[in-house]
Amino acid sequence: MRTRLLTLIDQLGFGSPPEAVAPTGPSPVRVAASAVVSLTGVGLLVPNLFPLLDGGGPLAVVLGVVGTLVSIGLIAIGGLLYVSGFSDRNAVRIAVWNLLGVVVLGSVMIAHAYAQNRLSGGIAPSMFTVGNLLAIGAAAHVIIGVYDARRVRAEQLARERRRTAVLNRVLRHNLRNEAQVLTGHADIVATVPDDDQIRQSAAVLKRSADTVGSLADGAKTITRERDRGPEEYDATDPTAVFEDAVAHARDRFTETDFAFDAPDDLGGTVRASDGLRTALDELLENAAEHGGSPIEGSVRIRPDVVELSVTDHGTGIPEHERKVVAGDVDITQLTHGSGLGLWVAKTVADTHGGSLSFTETDDATTVTLSLPRAA
């Protein structure tokens, strides 16, 4: 019996749909969406009980039983929605579909009842008719909402597959370039007897080898982030993580000035994996290697998100690279990134349900990693 029930739940769409974001706990939005569906069932249960309590005719009793069961089903669906694998956004989508069914169908039925002067014979029969049909309509719209949410999720997965394909192209392109550099300078080392030339080529070989290693590490990090399970996300103090990342960057880049700004009374936490630290390391490293000193890290708490920003005063991130990372343009031989640091940060933002944004002024470039606050 239990197996059949679980199978039915899965067929209705309340199994565990794959979501791209880390679960952030019982957020107020999720609680509200689930409550809307359950309260709809509670509200429609009352009129459907009338024929059962008043001892109506056989047909009225049958319809009352059907409406009562459907109303109880809506109450249960609200609970299932709360514990389901749907993201908060898709939970709201399902709740909106539920309300749409009640409002639209209810408005039409009440308008018809008034137009045909049906309410003059007593409110109870009309309430039963409205409640019975609304319960069925609301349940139907919830199911529509579930499949609409799953359709949206399928589209998100398709976009992620396209993004993964782009990442593979970025990686192949950069590895190919670095391999050509390694090959060319290896030929120089093999043919030129001059010691100075050998030392210069050896230095270039070392830098290219480091770049190839960094690309491989970045690809590994991206894959690991996308494969993480819900159990790998914990309540995290982003300020402490960011402060540690800045301290580590100071040790690595001793000739660069780093500043860190975070108000004392932040009080904001996020559900994060250790990928958050990796993303911040990448942003600070990118600023140190390609930007200008000083480099400023800052934390800001918004009502729904925590913003972690890195600002440098260099030449800025090339526009084509920003667009490629943001997905605004496709990767080509002319539009490609020079590394995977920003891709790592973007992947961490996506898998945590957040975003990565870029802001430029005349003398500074700011990259902001925004993550949803934990409940």
Buried (B, 14 or more C-beta within 10 A) or exposed (E): EEEEEEEEBEEBBBBEBEBBBBBBEEBEBBBEBBBBBBBBBBBBBEBBBBBBEEEBEEEBBEBBBBBBBBBBBBBBBBEBBBEBBBBBBBBBBBBBBBBBBBEEBBEEBBEEBEEEEBEEEEEEBBBBBBBBBBBBBBBBBBBBBBEBBBEBBEEBBEEBEEBBEBBEBBBEBBBEBBEEBBEBBBEBBEEEEEEEBBEBBBEBBEBBEEBBEBBEBBBEBBEBBBEBEEEBBEEBBBBEBBBEBBEBBBEEBEEBEBEBEBEEEBEBBBBBBBBBBBBBBBBBBBBBBBBBBEBBBBBBBEEEBBBBBBBBBBEBBEEBBBBBBBEEBEBEEEBBBBBBBBBBBBBBBBBBBBBBBBEEEEEBBBBBBBBBBBB
